[in-house]
Amino acid sequence: MFDFIDNYPWLLPFIIFFGRICDVTLGTLRIIFVSKGERYKAPIIGFFEVFIWIVIISQVLSRANDMVSYLSYAAGYASGNYVGILIEQRVAFGVILFRVFTRKEGKGLAQLLNKNGFGSTCMHGEGSVSKVDIVETVINRKSGKKVERLITSYDPDAFFLIEDIRSKQRGIFERSTSIFAYKRPGK
């Protein structure tokens, strides 16, 4: 498969490096999909991850006999982790829960979130110093920065937690825009 490497042995470290970036990036994404319960996406990604790994490791074991190839293997692994994290942050797959503790009127924050398309629930609580209102909203991760800005614009001193959610059911969620959505005039 890689017979041309016999003529151009200097290419082997580059192939190993970029192959490892690809397979480790896919591995990072696969782990994320497994943790989110995506039972159809994870195995498909896993197939390509292992296929690339087998091809690369066979080249390492059969041809690589110098330190440069070994270092490119390790550097590809480290870079693949980094690239996988960057892609995961860009994709922002999944659902998160914002739990906001505010000393201001929580109903106002809930109304602000609702006005911006985010369903929310307001509860009253007793904090260590005073009474607080607790506002919770479950959103898609892609909307996280927008919700963070809304919260801090309402109450710059609000304390909030962000938790990962494995799945959701029902509720009020912001409509997602799809490139496949077809809009006709008058609709």
C-alpha positions as CSV (number, residue, x, y, z in Angstrom):
1,M,0.0,0.0,0.0
2,F,2.8,2.4,0.9
3,D,5.4,1.0,-1.6
4,F,6.3,4.6,-2.7
5,I,7.8,5.1,0.8
6,D,10.7,2.8,-0.2
7,N,11.7,5.5,-2.8
8,Y,10.9,8.4,-0.5
9,P,11.7,7.4,3.0
10,W,11.6,10.9,4.3
11,L,7.7,10.9,3.8
12,L,7.2,8.2,6.4
13,P,7.4,10.5,9.5
14,F,4.9,12.9,7.9
15,I,2.5,10.1,7.0
16,I,2.7,8.7,10.6
17,F,2.3,12.2,12.1
18,F,-0.8,13.1,10.1
19,G,-2.3,9.6,10.3
20,R,-2.1,9.8,14.1
21,I,-3.7,13.2,14.1
22,C,-6.6,11.8,12.1
23,D,-7.1,8.7,14.2
24,V,-6.7,10.3,17.6
25,T,-9.1,13.2,16.6
26,L,-11.7,10.6,15.6
27,G,-11.1,8.8,18.9
28,T,-11.7,12.0,20.8
29,L,-15.0,12.5,18.9
30,R,-16.0,8.9,19.3
31,I,-15.6,9.1,23.1
32,I,-17.7,12.3,23.1
33,F,-20.5,10.5,21.1
34,V,-20.3,7.5,23.4
35,S,-20.7,9.7,26.5
36,K,-23.7,11.4,24.9
37,G,-25.4,8.1,24.0
38,E,-25.1,8.5,20.2
39,R,-25.2,4.8,19.4
40,Y,-25.1,5.2,15.6
41,K,-22.4,7.8,15.2
42,A,-19.9,6.3,17.6
43,P,-19.4,2.9,15.9
44,I,-19.0,4.6,12.5
45,I,-16.4,6.9,13.7
46,G,-14.7,4.0,15.6
47,F,-14.5,2.0,12.4
48,F,-12.5,4.7,10.6
49,E,-10.4,5.4,13.7
50,V,-9.3,1.8,14.0
51,F,-8.8,1.5,10.3
52,I,-6.4,4.5,10.2
53,W,-4.6,3.2,13.3
54,I,-4.0,-0.2,11.8
55,V,-2.6,1.3,8.6
56,I,-0.3,3.6,10.5
57,I,0.9,1.1,13.1
58,S,1.7,-1.4,10.4
59,Q,3.9,1.2,8.8
60,V,5.6,2.0,12.1
61,L,6.3,-1.7,12.8
62,S,7.4,-2.6,9.3
63,R,9.4,0.4,8.1
64,A,10.0,2.8,10.9
65,N,13.3,2.1,12.5
66,D,14.5,5.5,13.5
67,M,13.8,8.0,16.3
68,V,12.2,10.5,13.9
69,S,9.4,8.1,13.1
70,Y,8.8,7.3,16.7
71,L,8.8,11.0,17.6
72,S,6.3,11.7,14.8
73,Y,4.1,9.0,16.1
74,A,4.1,10.5,19.6
75,A,3.7,14.1,18.3
76,G,0.8,13.0,16.1
77,Y,-0.9,11.5,19.1
78,A,-0.5,14.7,21.1
79,S,-1.6,16.9,18.2
80,G,-4.6,14.6,17.6
81,N,-5.8,15.2,21.1
82,Y,-5.5,18.9,20.7
83,V,-7.2,18.9,17.3
84,G,-10.0,16.7,18.6
85,I,-10.7,19.1,21.5
86,L,-10.8,22.1,19.1
87,I,-13.2,20.3,16.8
88,E,-15.4,19.2,19.7
89,Q,-15.6,22.8,20.9
90,R,-16.5,24.0,17.4
91,V,-19.2,21.4,17.0
92,A,-20.5,22.0,20.5
93,F,-22.5,18.8,20.5
94,G,-24.9,18.1,23.3
95,V,-27.1,19.8,25.9
96,I,-26.1,21.7,29.0
97,L,-27.9,22.9,32.1
98,F,-27.4,26.4,33.4
99,R,-28.2,26.8,37.1
100,V,-28.1,30.4,38.1
101,F,-28.2,31.7,41.7
102,T,-29.1,35.4,41.9
103,R,-30.0,37.8,44.7
104,K,-32.0,39.8,42.2
105,E,-35.5,38.9,41.2
106,G,-35.2,35.5,39.4
107,K,-38.5,36.0,37.6
108,G,-36.9,38.8,35.6
109,L,-34.1,36.6,34.5
110,A,-36.5,33.8,33.6
111,Q,-38.5,36.2,31.5
112,L,-35.4,37.5,29.8
113,L,-34.3,34.0,28.9
114,N,-37.8,33.1,27.7
115,K,-38.0,36.2,25.6
116,N,-34.8,35.0,23.9
117,G,-36.2,31.6,23.2
118,F,-34.8,29.7,26.2
119,G,-37.2,27.9,28.5
120,S,-36.4,28.4,32.1
121,T,-37.7,27.6,35.6
122,C,-37.4,29.9,38.6
123,M,-37.3,28.7,42.2
124,H,-36.7,30.4,45.5
125,G,-34.0,29.3,47.8
126,E,-32.2,30.0,51.0
127,G,-28.5,30.8,50.6
128,S,-25.8,30.9,53.2
129,V,-26.1,34.7,53.5
130,S,-29.6,35.6,52.2
131,K,-32.5,34.5,50.1
132,V,-31.7,33.7,46.5
133,D,-33.6,32.9,43.4
134,I,-32.5,29.9,41.3
135,V,-33.1,29.9,37.6
136,E,-32.5,26.8,35.5
137,T,-32.4,26.5,31.8
138,V,-31.5,23.5,29.6
139,I,-30.0,24.6,26.2
140,N,-28.0,23.3,23.3
141,R,-24.3,23.8,23.9
142,K,-24.0,26.0,20.8
143,S,-26.2,28.6,22.7
144,G,-24.0,28.6,25.8
145,K,-22.2,31.9,25.2
146,K,-25.4,33.7,24.4
147,V,-27.0,32.5,27.6
148,E,-23.9,33.5,29.5
149,R,-24.1,37.0,28.1
150,L,-27.8,37.3,29.0
151,I,-27.2,36.2,32.6
152,T,-24.3,38.6,33.2
153,S,-26.2,41.4,31.5
154,Y,-29.1,40.8,33.9
155,D,-26.9,40.3,37.0
156,P,-23.1,40.7,36.8
157,D,-22.8,39.2,40.3
158,A,-24.8,36.0,39.5
159,F,-23.3,32.7,40.4
160,F,-24.0,30.0,37.9
161,L,-23.1,26.4,37.2
162,I,-23.0,24.7,33.8
163,E,-23.6,20.9,33.8
164,D,-23.4,18.5,30.9
165,I,-26.7,16.6,30.2
166,R,-26.7,13.2,28.6
167,S,-30.3,13.5,27.2
168,K,-33.4,15.6,27.3
169,Q,-37.0,15.0,26.7
170,R,-39.7,17.6,25.9
171,G,-39.4,21.2,27.1
172,I,-38.8,24.5,25.4
173,F,-35.7,24.6,23.2
174,E,-34.5,27.3,20.8
175,R,-35.2,26.4,17.2
176,S,-32.1,25.3,15.3
177,T,-31.5,26.6,11.9
178,S,-30.6,24.0,9.3
179,I,-29.0,24.5,6.0
180,F,-31.5,21.9,4.7
181,A,-34.5,24.0,5.9
182,Y,-36.5,25.1,2.9
183,K,-38.5,28.3,3.4
184,R,-41.2,29.2,1.1
185,P,-42.7,32.7,0.9
186,G,-45.7,33.2,3.1
187,K,-44.6,30.5,5.5
